[in-house]
């Protein structure tokens, strides 16, 4: 059926003005030879009338999934997003990447995720580390974090040196020896 919508009556059905229109292809209400109302055929809940055939054909009852598959593709892991002008599918990314946004007015995109910290160990810091990287300096025994402020990027001690010496306890400045702790554990004393 073809024609033009000229008004929407109180029943919410469009009025098509055309010399001759007929029911079919998702329409009901019989043939209209002058002015009249034609309604859409009843379809199941959660369905739409659409043509997902890939060619020119009348619309049929279609699931929303089939409609989205036809419009955006069937790649598993795709995400529907709205860019500056249209809806599109964002293809899946590399494992471990996370979805990020630049804020209002920016598109979403994939970025490396923070799946967990890894620590570089060695006498010298790693080359070309990202901000937030950790490095255990095996020579000094300190843990460092790569810190970036607005002006510079540098390694900062993440765990400071031990604090000042406390008061001497009953067992002296060195405390209980390892051998004494093992003996106490074995004897249950």
C-alpha positions in Angstrom: 0.0 0.0 0.0 1.2 3.5 -0.6 -0.2 6.9 0.1 0.4 9.8 2.4 -0.6 10.4 6.0 -2.9 13.4 6.2 -4.1 13.3 9.8 -4.1 11.2 13.0 -7.6 10.7 14.3 -8.5 10.2 17.9 -8.1 6.4 17.7 -4.4 6.9 16.9 -4.6 5.4 13.5 -3.2 7.3 10.5 -5.5 8.3 7.7 -4.2 7.6 4.2 -5.6 9.6 1.3 -5.4 7.7 -1.9 -7.8 6.7 -4.6 -7.5 2.9 -3.8 -5.7 1.1 -1.0 -6.1 -2.5 0.0 -5.4 -4.5 3.1 -2.5 -7.0 3.2 1.2 -7.0 4.1 0.5 -6.2 7.7 -2.5 -4.0 7.2 -6.1 -4.7 8.0 -9.4 -2.9 7.4 -10.3 -3.8 3.8 -10.1 -1.8 0.7 -10.5 2.0 0.8 -11.7 3.6 -2.3 -11.9 7.2 -1.0 -10.9 8.6 2.3 -10.9 6.2 5.3 -8.9 4.6 8.0 -6.7 1.5 7.7 -5.1 -0.1 10.7 -2.1 -2.3 11.3 -2.7 -6.0 11.7 -2.4 -7.5 15.2 1.0 -9.0 16.0 2.4 -10.7 19.0 3.8 -8.8 22.0 7.5 -7.7 21.7 7.3 -7.8 17.9 7.5 -5.1 15.2 6.6 -5.0 11.5 9.8 -4.8 9.6 11.5 -6.0 6.4 14.8 -7.7 7.4 15.0 -9.8 4.1 17.8 -7.8 2.6 15.7 -6.9 -0.3 12.4 -5.1 -1.2 9.5 -6.9 0.4 6.4 -6.2 2.5 7.1 -5.9 6.3 6.4 -9.0 8.4 6.1 -9.7 12.1 9.8 -9.5 13.3 11.5 -9.9 16.7 13.5 -6.9 18.0 16.5 -9.2 18.0 16.1 -10.0 14.2 15.7 -6.3 13.5 18.8 -5.3 15.5 20.8 -8.2 13.8 19.7 -6.9 10.4 20.6 -3.3 11.2 23.8 -3.7 13.3 25.1 -7.2 12.6 25.4 -10.4 14.6 29.0 -10.2 16.0 28.9 -11.6 19.5 30.1 -9.0 22.1 29.1 -6.0 20.1 27.6 -3.1 22.0 24.9 -0.7 20.7 26.0 2.9 21.1 24.9 6.3 19.8 27.6 8.4 18.2 27.2 12.0 17.0 24.6 11.1 14.3 23.3 7.6 14.4 23.1 4.3 16.3 25.9 1.8 15.6 27.5 -1.3 16.9 30.8 -1.0 18.7 32.8 -4.1 17.8 34.2 -6.3 20.6 37.7 -5.4 21.8 40.8 -7.2 23.0 40.3 -9.4 26.1 40.9 -7.3 29.2 39.9 -4.0 27.7 37.2 -1.9 29.3 34.5 0.5 28.0 35.4 4.1 28.6 33.9 7.5 27.8 35.3 10.9 27.4 32.2 12.4 29.0 29.2 14.2 27.6 29.5 14.8 23.8 32.2 12.1 23.4 31.9 8.6 21.9 32.6 5.5 24.0 35.6 3.4 23.2 37.7 0.5 24.4 40.8 1.1 26.6 43.2 -1.3 28.3 41.7 -2.4 31.6 43.2 -2.4 35.1 42.7 -6.2 35.6 45.2 -6.3 38.3 48.6 -4.8 39.2 51.8 -6.4 38.2 55.0 -5.5 39.9 58.4 -5.2 38.1 61.3 -6.4 40.2 64.9 -5.4 39.6 67.8 -3.2 40.5 66.7 -0.6 37.9 63.2 0.7 37.1 61.4 -0.7 34.1 61.7 1.2 30.8 58.7 3.3 29.6 56.3 2.5 32.4 52.7 3.8 32.5 51.5 5.9 35.3 50.4 3.6 38.2 53.0 1.0 37.4 54.7 -0.7 40.4 58.4 -1.5 40.8 60.1 -3.3 43.6 63.7 -2.1 43.8 65.5 -5.2 44.9 68.7 -3.2 45.7 67.0 -0.9 48.2 64.0 -3.0 49.3 61.5 -0.3 48.5 58.3 -0.4 46.5 57.7 2.5 44.1 54.7 3.6 42.1 55.0 5.6 38.9 53.2 8.9 39.6 52.1 11.5 37.1 51.1 15.0 38.1 50.2 17.8 35.7 53.9 18.7 35.2 56.0 15.6 35.7 56.1 11.8 36.0 58.4 10.2 38.5 58.8 7.1 40.7 57.5 7.7 44.2 58.2 5.5 47.2 54.9 3.6 47.9 56.1 2.1 51.2 58.3 4.3 53.3 61.3 3.2 55.3 60.6 1.9 58.8 59.7 4.4 61.4 61.9 5.4 64.4 63.0 2.7 66.8 60.5 2.1 69.6 61.3 1.5 73.3 63.4 -1.5 74.2 61.2 -4.4 75.3 61.7 -7.0 78.0 63.8 -9.2 75.6 66.2 -6.4 74.7 66.8 -4.4 71.6 66.7 -7.4 69.2 63.6 -9.1 70.7 63.0 -12.9 70.6 65.2 -14.9 68.3 63.8 -17.2 65.6 65.2 -20.2 67.4 63.3 -19.2 70.6 60.0 -18.8 68.6 60.4 -22.3 67.0 61.2 -23.8 70.5 58.1 -22.2 72.0 55.9 -23.4 69.1 57.2 -27.0 69.4 56.8 -27.2 73.2 53.5 -25.3 73.3 54.8 -23.0 76.1 
